[in-house]
Amino acid sequence: MSRFGVFYALVALFCVYIVIRVFIIQHTAKWDREAQKLEIKEFPLTARRGDILASDGSPMATSVPYYELRMDMGAPGLAKDFASKVDSLALCLSRFFKDKSAGTYRAELRRAYNQQKHYYLIYPNKISYADLQQVRKFPILRRGRNNGGLMPEQSDERVYPAGDMANRTLGKLTKSGAEGASGNAGAFGLEQSFEEQLKGEDGVAVKQNMSGRWFVISKDDPSAGKNIITTLDVRMQDQVTYALKMQMQKSRAAYGTAILMEVKTGDIKAISNFGVNKQGQLIGGYQNYAIGNAGCSEPGSTFKLASLMAAFEDGKIDTATMVETGKGIWKYKGMEIHDSDYKKGGHGTITAKHAFELSSNIGIAKLITTSYAGDEKGFIKRVRKMGMFEELNLGIQGAAKPYINEPGTSTWSGISMAWISYGYELKVTPMQTLTFYNAVANGGVMMKPRLVKGVTENGSYKEKIGTEKLKWSICSSRTLRMAKSMLEGVVTNGTAKALETSLYKIAGKSGTAQVANNKEGYTKGGQKIYQSSFAGYFPADNPKYSCIVVINDPKGADYYGASVAGPVFKQISDYVYTYELGLKEDLVEAPERKIENDIPGLTAGRKKDIAGVLDELNILNGFSFTKSEWVEAKPDEDGLALESREVKPGMVPNVKGMGATDAVYLLEKSGLRVSVRGRGKVKTQSVKAGSKAQRGQSVVLVLS
């Protein structure tokens, strides 16, 4: 019995031991799993977002690395000289960041070291790579991660090197992310439209705690996003933005947009938008007035081109058809239609072409209502057939749909036909108007506007987006010839005569529309709201570029399209012609008078400088003096004479024959932006001397 009792006790103890071991194993596994959760963490590695590039490859939107400045106070080699070098480190940080005193930095560093913080944030803001390189040179930190504890953590931030240029088109990123994307994602514009290509694929990293220190180990590397190649030209974009901004400031308008397009391809070379916020501040890219609902409005007189082309195409009239405009006021079905200069007595009987050139509302309305009396649906059908109301589908969300009133609808009335003929009871975006004008310039071929040329990865195209023809021909060649003749006549003999230049031909149409405010009708605070526009192309005899400028609600007495939007168009066309076209063609200049006496180096400039040169050369015989500060040396019967070069305020000075220094000084003093090509004396100037100086206007000097 004694032996049995001992054996029984041993078996019982063994059972108890097994139960205890099972209990321990179960609970130990649980806490092991919990410990593993604390010591090993997975987190996403955000992929670098692809760039949006200009047509020449220069970045317009790119991701730049920034760094959080962190420090591991438990680094193995930190104890060696932390106490002796912490004062120096604190002083360097204080001087570099200038946000805290050296004493504050020293106290915070010591506190973090005493607490052995392994993930201490040294500076609250992210710093650039260049700043990081400077920080790496500071005491303690220069010894690296193991001995100095420095742990910079990288993250990418979106930057736009071109500033506000085309920012409504390029887009921005939202902080909330989007479906299928982690972190920032495109909120609008190309950033949103090409989110899938730009975002890339995130990777996965493991962060593991080993003996109180965190180590990051990459598990799956991220794949960078692809790049988007646009059709935008940085130089053209800069000029378009500048010209529009200057006029917006001058006219104190509500909003404005300008688009520059290449005729043959439909490529958008520049697109700019400006609006005014609730605080009255002018902001670039406030809305996309070029293609969005905010800028979809009644175009006014720029639509007259489509009206007359429809009548030409249907054989109703031609450019020689006569129309009676009377004294500038016409009563039609209970409504009075006015021409803009009716107070001056009107235009009387004129041709259809001249009615277009003078932008006569009465002339256009009479021609269209008479031609399509009883066949109003035929007019609307013809206009639609020419492509004026094509949906462009540019790939950017928020594009507005065009609208035109039609017979048989509840909104059609007896006066609708007259109103539509000169640009009312319909809505189009500036992009749609420009696409139509571009088709006229392109021999009738309507090109789809193209903003993106393709998607690239590692320098090679993954996807190409080619040009696309919306219509092979919008009208007959006969209609096209008449349309081009009218558009050129607007500049040579009509409302936009001030835009005419001897260097190249411009064709286009000004537009002035009284537009409706959604809540206040056609007035705002009792005042009429006008929209000024100019659409056209250049050079007219060999069209290369088309352009439209729309400025809404300009303040002041002058609100007409030719005088508000026209100068912006002219400034853009001058720049583009000079840089993109004029340098490839010989500038046509009148032959200059040949100076018989050889005057070395200088023929015009500041009087005292020229007099000094001629005195040194001992050619003062027969010299006649003038009180003018700026002169030109010319030969006469007795030798040389100094003729005055009068410089009038507000007028473009004549700088031919001057050296670059004097010429640039005079032109910039007149408010012009000057570019110089070549060396020597000024041979030609792109803006005609004696014309009105537009502040901010570009002028190019060719030296020889």
Secondary structure as UniProt FT lines:
FT   HELIX           2..39
FT   STRAND          40..45
FT   STRAND          52..53
FT   TURN            55..56
FT   STRAND          59..71
FT   TURN            73..74
FT   TURN            76..77
FT   HELIX           78..80
FT   HELIX           82..97
FT   HELIX           102..114
FT   TURN            115..116
FT   STRAND          120..128
FT   HELIX           129..135
FT   TURN            136..137
FT   TURN            139..140
FT   HELIX           141..143
FT   HELIX           144..148
FT   STRAND          150..159
FT   TURN            161..166
FT   HELIX           167..170
FT   STRAND          173..174
FT   TURN            175..176
FT   TURN            179..180
FT   STRAND          185..186
FT   HELIX           189..193
FT   HELIX           195..199
FT   STRAND          203..210
FT   TURN            211..212
FT   STRAND          213..220
FT   STRAND          227..230
FT   HELIX           234..251
FT   STRAND          255..262
FT   TURN            263..265
FT   STRAND          267..276
FT   TURN            278..279
FT   STRAND          282..284
FT   TURN            289..291
FT   HELIX           293..295
FT   HELIX           300..303
FT   HELIX           304..313
FT   TURN            314..315
FT   TURN            319..320
FT   STRAND          322..324
FT   TURN            326..327
FT   STRAND          329..332
FT   TURN            333..334
FT   STRAND          335..338
FT   TURN            340..341
FT   HELIX           342..344
FT   STRAND          349..351
FT   HELIX           352..357
FT   TURN            358..359
FT   HELIX           361..371
FT   TURN            372..374
FT   HELIX           376..385
FT   TURN            386..389
FT   TURN            397..398
FT   STRAND          403..404
FT   TURN            407..408
FT   TURN            410..411
FT   TURN            414..415
FT   HELIX           416..421
FT   TURN            422..423
FT   STRAND          426..428
FT   HELIX           430..441
FT   TURN            442..444
FT   STRAND          446..447
FT   STRAND          452..457
FT   TURN            458..459
FT   STRAND          460..464
FT   STRAND          469..471
FT   HELIX           477..493
FT   TURN            495..496
FT   HELIX           497..499
FT   STRAND          507..514
FT   TURN            518..520
FT   STRAND          523..524
FT   TURN            525..526
FT   STRAND          527..528
FT   STRAND          530..538
FT   TURN            540..541
FT   STRAND          545..552
FT   HELIX           561..564
FT   HELIX           566..576
FT   HELIX           577..581
FT   HELIX           582..584
FT   STRAND          604..606
FT   HELIX           607..616
FT   TURN            617..618
FT   TURN            621..622
FT   STRAND          630..636
FT   TURN            637..638
FT   STRAND          639..644
FT   TURN            649..650
FT   TURN            656..657
FT   HELIX           660..669
FT   TURN            670..671
FT   STRAND          673..677
FT   STRAND          681..685
FT   TURN            689..690
FT   TURN            695..696
FT   STRAND          698..703
//
